[in-house]
Amino acid sequence: MSVDAAIKGHIIISNDIEDEIEKLTAKLQGSRVVKFHEETFKIEHAKEVSAEACISDAKVKYIVIAATEFTDVAQNSLLKIFEEPPSNIEFIIISPTKSNLLPTVRSRLPILQQTTQHLLQEIPISFAKIDYNDIFAFLKEHARVSKNEAKLLVEAMFHKAVVTEQLILSQRQLENFDKAYRLLDLNARAQSVFAMLLMGFVQERR
């Protein structure tokens, strides 16, 4: 692994978590690797990680934390140990998207790899010409999506508007995107979040 010795861990963004764990296991063959693979990483899992990190090892021990979703409480509880890890401990976090991780976590464990990163979903809407029919069709098509899928769609919407269509978003629109991620973390209905974002573009055209 070409990991800077001064950095005690890193983050991998990958939409195939199991494959990424297998790759890491192969790369780190001969090293001590402890894996925590959960659908949702919660506070009880964070406590197990802390306990494992406190078990000293003569050689470097890699603690892999992989999950589809991470609770804020669990992440916050590990901030101190991420910042000042025990001797010979390195953390590797695997997540399908950066938006799962708190900015404070990302600041402590930089993203050194981005493998099999998810492809942004195609958004069949022109935000410069959006109308109510477009909104209705989008909400109908994405009536039942998971929290993680909803986050990816929000990310794809932002990319389509700003990068593809090169629109200059208003302060209100930017705040709506920030609010969208927070609402999804609070388990708000994805359709309500999408409607808020899309209506924001219609209102700006008036």
TORLOTI-52661 format. One record per residue (C-alpha): residue number from 1; x, y, z. Coordinates in nm, 3 decimals. Example, Ala and Ser with C-alpha at 12.3 -4.5 7.8 and 13.67 -1.06 7.14 Angstrom:
<miros>
<miro bati="1" east="1.230" north="-0.450" up="0.780"/>
<miro bati="2" east="1.367" north="-0.106" up="0.714"/>
</miros>
This chain:
<miros>
<miro bati="1" east="0.000" north="0.000" up="0.000"/>
<miro bati="2" east="0.139" north="0.337" up="-0.092"/>
<miro bati="3" east="0.012" north="0.518" up="0.212"/>
<miro bati="4" east="0.198" north="0.815" up="0.352"/>
<miro bati="5" east="0.352" north="0.706" up="0.681"/>
<miro bati="6" east="0.244" north="1.034" up="0.838"/>
<miro bati="7" east="-0.120" north="0.965" up="0.758"/>
<miro bati="8" east="-0.280" north="0.714" up="0.990"/>
<miro bati="9" east="-0.546" north="0.600" up="0.750"/>
<miro bati="10" east="-0.756" north="0.705" up="0.454"/>
<miro bati="11" east="-1.097" north="0.685" up="0.293"/>
<miro bati="12" east="-1.198" north="0.484" up="-0.011"/>
<miro bati="13" east="-1.509" north="0.580" up="-0.205"/>
<miro bati="14" east="-1.644" north="0.269" up="-0.376"/>
<miro bati="15" east="-1.987" north="0.144" up="-0.478"/>
<miro bati="16" east="-1.872" north="-0.218" up="-0.444"/>
<miro bati="17" east="-1.779" north="-0.249" up="-0.081"/>
<miro bati="18" east="-1.731" north="-0.625" up="-0.071"/>
<miro bati="19" east="-1.500" north="-0.616" up="-0.372"/>
<miro bati="20" east="-1.301" north="-0.335" up="-0.213"/>
<miro bati="21" east="-1.259" north="-0.533" up="0.109"/>
<miro bati="22" east="-1.132" north="-0.830" up="-0.091"/>
<miro bati="23" east="-0.880" north="-0.609" up="-0.272"/>
<miro bati="24" east="-0.758" north="-0.462" up="0.056"/>
<miro bati="25" east="-0.724" north="-0.806" up="0.212"/>
<miro bati="26" east="-0.510" north="-0.916" up="-0.083"/>
<miro bati="27" east="-0.296" north="-0.599" up="-0.079"/>
<miro bati="28" east="-0.240" north="-0.621" up="0.296"/>
<miro bati="29" east="-0.170" north="-0.994" up="0.300"/>
<miro bati="30" east="0.064" north="-1.069" up="0.586"/>
<miro bati="31" east="-0.054" north="-0.768" up="0.785"/>
<miro bati="32" east="-0.307" north="-0.772" up="1.065"/>
<miro bati="33" east="-0.643" north="-0.659" up="0.925"/>
<miro bati="34" east="-0.958" north="-0.625" up="1.137"/>
<miro bati="35" east="-1.277" north="-0.566" up="0.939"/>
<miro bati="36" east="-1.603" north="-0.406" up="1.048"/>
<miro bati="37" east="-1.851" north="-0.442" up="0.762"/>
<miro bati="38" east="-2.203" north="-0.323" up="0.839"/>
<miro bati="39" east="-2.505" north="-0.209" up="0.641"/>
<miro bati="40" east="-2.536" north="0.087" up="0.878"/>
<miro bati="41" east="-2.240" north="0.179" up="1.100"/>
<miro bati="42" east="-2.385" north="0.269" up="1.441"/>
<miro bati="43" east="-2.258" north="0.375" up="1.782"/>
<miro bati="44" east="-2.228" north="0.013" up="1.903"/>
<miro bati="45" east="-1.998" north="-0.061" up="1.611"/>
<miro bati="46" east="-1.795" north="0.250" up="1.684"/>
<miro bati="47" east="-1.740" north="0.125" up="2.040"/>
<miro bati="48" east="-1.612" north="-0.206" up="1.903"/>
<miro bati="49" east="-1.373" north="-0.016" up="1.675"/>
<miro bati="50" east="-1.242" north="0.189" up="1.968"/>
<miro bati="51" east="-1.189" north="-0.124" up="2.176"/>
<miro bati="52" east="-1.002" north="-0.294" up="1.891"/>
<miro bati="53" east="-0.785" north="0.013" up="1.833"/>
<miro bati="54" east="-0.676" north="0.006" up="2.197"/>
<miro bati="55" east="-0.536" north="-0.346" up="2.162"/>
<miro bati="56" east="-0.167" north="-0.291" up="2.095"/>
<miro bati="57" east="0.015" north="-0.473" up="1.819"/>
<miro bati="58" east="0.386" north="-0.499" up="1.743"/>
<miro bati="59" east="0.325" north="-0.432" up="1.372"/>
<miro bati="60" east="0.082" north="-0.201" up="1.195"/>
<miro bati="61" east="-0.277" north="-0.313" up="1.236"/>
<miro bati="62" east="-0.531" north="-0.198" up="0.978"/>
<miro bati="63" east="-0.887" north="-0.141" up="1.096"/>
<miro bati="64" east="-1.130" north="-0.142" up="0.805"/>
<miro bati="65" east="-1.464" north="0.030" up="0.860"/>
<miro bati="66" east="-1.701" north="-0.039" up="0.572"/>
<miro bati="67" east="-2.070" north="0.047" up="0.548"/>
<miro bati="68" east="-2.343" north="0.164" up="0.316"/>
<miro bati="69" east="-2.446" north="0.428" up="0.569"/>
<miro bati="70" east="-2.281" north="0.586" up="0.876"/>
<miro bati="71" east="-2.468" north="0.752" up="1.161"/>
<miro bati="72" east="-2.343" north="1.093" up="1.270"/>
<miro bati="73" east="-2.325" north="0.981" up="1.633"/>
<miro bati="74" east="-2.097" north="0.689" up="1.546"/>
<miro bati="75" east="-1.868" north="0.910" up="1.339"/>
<miro bati="76" east="-1.846" north="1.180" up="1.604"/>
<miro bati="77" east="-1.752" north="0.924" up="1.868"/>
<miro bati="78" east="-1.447" north="0.823" up="1.663"/>
<miro bati="79" east="-1.315" north="1.169" up="1.575"/>
<miro bati="80" east="-1.061" north="1.181" up="1.857"/>
<miro bati="81" east="-0.917" north="0.837" up="1.782"/>
<miro bati="82" east="-0.901" north="0.920" up="1.410"/>
<miro bati="83" east="-0.707" north="1.236" up="1.493"/>
<miro bati="84" east="-0.472" north="1.068" up="1.742"/>
<miro bati="85" east="-0.472" north="0.694" up="1.667"/>
<miro bati="86" east="-0.286" north="0.456" up="1.900"/>
<miro bati="87" east="0.058" north="0.340" up="1.792"/>
<miro bati="88" east="0.065" north="0.107" up="1.489"/>
<miro bati="89" east="-0.305" north="0.157" up="1.408"/>
<miro bati="90" east="-0.429" north="0.273" up="1.070"/>
<miro bati="91" east="-0.794" north="0.323" up="0.978"/>
<miro bati="92" east="-0.945" north="0.263" up="0.635"/>
<miro bati="93" east="-1.303" north="0.373" up="0.579"/>
<miro bati="94" east="-1.499" north="0.243" up="0.279"/>
<miro bati="95" east="-1.817" north="0.424" up="0.178"/>
<miro bati="96" east="-2.022" north="0.433" up="-0.144"/>
<miro bati="97" east="-2.034" north="0.814" up="-0.135"/>
<miro bati="98" east="-1.852" north="1.105" up="0.029"/>
<miro bati="99" east="-2.182" north="1.254" up="0.142"/>
<miro bati="100" east="-2.217" north="0.967" up="0.393"/>
<miro bati="101" east="-1.920" north="1.102" up="0.587"/>
<miro bati="102" east="-1.905" north="1.410" up="0.805"/>
<miro bati="103" east="-1.669" north="1.687" up="0.688"/>
<miro bati="104" east="-1.480" north="1.646" up="1.018"/>
<miro bati="105" east="-1.413" north="1.280" up="0.937"/>
<miro bati="106" east="-1.302" north="1.364" up="0.583"/>
<miro bati="107" east="-1.063" north="1.626" up="0.720"/>
<miro bati="108" east="-0.892" north="1.369" up="0.943"/>
<miro bati="109" east="-0.877" north="1.081" up="0.696"/>
<miro bati="110" east="-0.813" north="1.209" up="0.345"/>
<miro bati="111" east="-0.945" north="1.036" up="0.037"/>
<miro bati="112" east="-0.636" north="0.875" up="-0.111"/>
<miro bati="113" east="-0.819" north="0.637" up="-0.343"/>
<miro bati="114" east="-1.143" north="0.652" up="-0.532"/>
<miro bati="115" east="-1.193" north="0.314" up="-0.694"/>
<miro bati="116" east="-1.502" north="0.188" up="-0.873"/>
<miro bati="117" east="-1.660" north="0.519" up="-0.787"/>
<miro bati="118" east="-2.030" north="0.532" up="-0.863"/>
<miro bati="119" east="-2.124" north="0.675" up="-1.199"/>
<miro bati="120" east="-2.350" north="0.975" up="-1.175"/>
<miro bati="121" east="-2.699" north="0.880" up="-1.280"/>
<miro bati="122" east="-2.835" north="1.045" up="-1.591"/>
<miro bati="123" east="-3.093" north="1.311" up="-1.505"/>
<miro bati="124" east="-3.339" north="1.345" up="-1.798"/>
<miro bati="125" east="-3.426" north="1.704" up="-1.713"/>
<miro bati="126" east="-3.302" north="2.037" up="-1.845"/>
<miro bati="127" east="-3.290" north="2.252" up="-1.534"/>
<miro bati="128" east="-3.282" north="2.564" up="-1.750"/>
<miro bati="129" east="-3.619" north="2.466" up="-1.903"/>
<miro bati="130" east="-3.777" north="2.260" up="-1.624"/>
<miro bati="131" east="-4.156" north="2.262" up="-1.591"/>
<miro bati="132" east="-4.417" north="2.091" up="-1.372"/>
<miro bati="133" east="-4.451" north="1.795" up="-1.611"/>
<miro bati="134" east="-4.078" north="1.726" up="-1.571"/>
<miro bati="135" east="-4.113" north="1.733" up="-1.193"/>
<miro bati="136" east="-4.415" north="1.502" up="-1.193"/>
<miro bati="137" east="-4.238" north="1.251" up="-1.421"/>
<miro bati="138" east="-3.922" north="1.255" up="-1.209"/>
<miro bati="139" east="-4.108" north="1.205" up="-0.882"/>
<miro bati="140" east="-4.308" north="0.920" up="-1.032"/>
<miro bati="141" east="-3.997" north="0.746" up="-1.168"/>
<miro bati="142" east="-3.813" north="0.772" up="-0.836"/>
<miro bati="143" east="-4.103" north="0.707" up="-0.601"/>
<miro bati="144" east="-3.925" north="0.430" up="-0.415"/>
<miro bati="145" east="-3.554" north="0.481" up="-0.366"/>
<miro bati="146" east="-3.329" north="0.411" up="-0.068"/>
<miro bati="147" east="-3.161" north="0.686" up="0.130"/>
<miro bati="148" east="-2.828" north="0.618" up="-0.038"/>
<miro bati="149" east="-2.988" north="0.614" up="-0.386"/>
<miro bati="150" east="-3.159" north="0.944" up="-0.304"/>
<miro bati="151" east="-2.826" north="1.101" up="-0.206"/>
<miro bati="152" east="-2.671" north="0.987" up="-0.533"/>
<miro bati="153" east="-2.962" north="1.139" up="-0.725"/>
<miro bati="154" east="-2.919" north="1.470" up="-0.543"/>
<miro bati="155" east="-2.549" north="1.464" up="-0.628"/>
<miro bati="156" east="-2.634" north="1.387" up="-0.992"/>
<miro bati="157" east="-2.883" north="1.675" up="-1.002"/>
<miro bati="158" east="-2.624" north="1.918" up="-0.872"/>
<miro bati="159" east="-2.368" north="1.794" up="-1.127"/>
<miro bati="160" east="-2.619" north="1.822" up="-1.415"/>
<miro bati="161" east="-2.716" north="2.179" up="-1.322"/>
<miro bati="162" east="-2.373" north="2.319" up="-1.239"/>
<miro bati="163" east="-2.130" north="2.119" up="-1.455"/>
<miro bati="164" east="-2.333" north="2.001" up="-1.754"/>
<miro bati="165" east="-2.568" north="2.298" up="-1.795"/>
<miro bati="166" east="-2.329" north="2.546" up="-1.628"/>
<miro bati="167" east="-2.607" north="2.725" up="-1.444"/>
<miro bati="168" east="-2.521" north="2.976" up="-1.176"/>
<miro bati="169" east="-2.727" north="2.871" up="-0.877"/>
<miro bati="170" east="-2.884" north="3.127" up="-0.648"/>
<miro bati="171" east="-2.808" north="3.131" up="-0.278"/>
<miro bati="172" east="-3.147" north="2.975" up="-0.213"/>
<miro bati="173" east="-3.081" north="2.690" up="-0.457"/>
<miro bati="174" east="-2.741" north="2.619" up="-0.299"/>
<miro bati="175" east="-2.901" north="2.614" up="0.044"/>
<miro bati="176" east="-3.164" north="2.373" up="-0.086"/>
<miro bati="177" east="-2.894" north="2.126" up="-0.190"/>
<miro bati="178" east="-2.728" north="2.149" up="0.151"/>
<miro bati="179" east="-3.067" north="2.106" up="0.316"/>
<miro bati="180" east="-3.144" north="1.804" up="0.095"/>
<miro bati="181" east="-2.854" north="1.601" up="0.237"/>
<miro bati="182" east="-2.950" north="1.692" up="0.594"/>
<miro bati="183" east="-3.313" north="1.596" up="0.538"/>
<miro bati="184" east="-3.219" north="1.262" up="0.386"/>
<miro bati="185" east="-2.994" north="1.191" up="0.686"/>
<miro bati="186" east="-3.299" north="1.256" up="0.903"/>
<miro bati="187" east="-3.494" north="0.998" up="0.697"/>
<miro bati="188" east="-3.717" north="1.252" up="0.524"/>
<miro bati="189" east="-3.918" north="1.118" up="0.229"/>
<miro bati="190" east="-3.700" north="1.125" up="-0.081"/>
<miro bati="191" east="-3.989" north="1.249" up="-0.294"/>
<miro bati="192" east="-4.036" north="1.552" up="-0.068"/>
<miro bati="193" east="-3.665" north="1.633" up="-0.092"/>
<miro bati="194" east="-3.664" north="1.597" up="-0.472"/>
<miro bati="195" east="-3.974" north="1.815" up="-0.500"/>
<miro bati="196" east="-3.808" north="2.089" up="-0.292"/>
<miro bati="197" east="-3.499" north="2.090" up="-0.517"/>
<miro bati="198" east="-3.686" north="2.077" up="-0.846"/>
<miro bati="199" east="-3.942" north="2.340" up="-0.746"/>
<miro bati="200" east="-3.649" north="2.566" up="-0.660"/>
<miro bati="201" east="-3.550" north="2.568" up="-1.027"/>
<miro bati="202" east="-3.906" north="2.641" up="-1.144"/>
<miro bati="203" east="-3.934" north="2.932" up="-0.901"/>
<miro bati="204" east="-3.606" north="3.082" up="-1.023"/>
<miro bati="205" east="-3.741" north="3.093" up="-1.378"/>
<miro bati="206" east="-4.035" north="3.310" up="-1.284"/>
</miros>
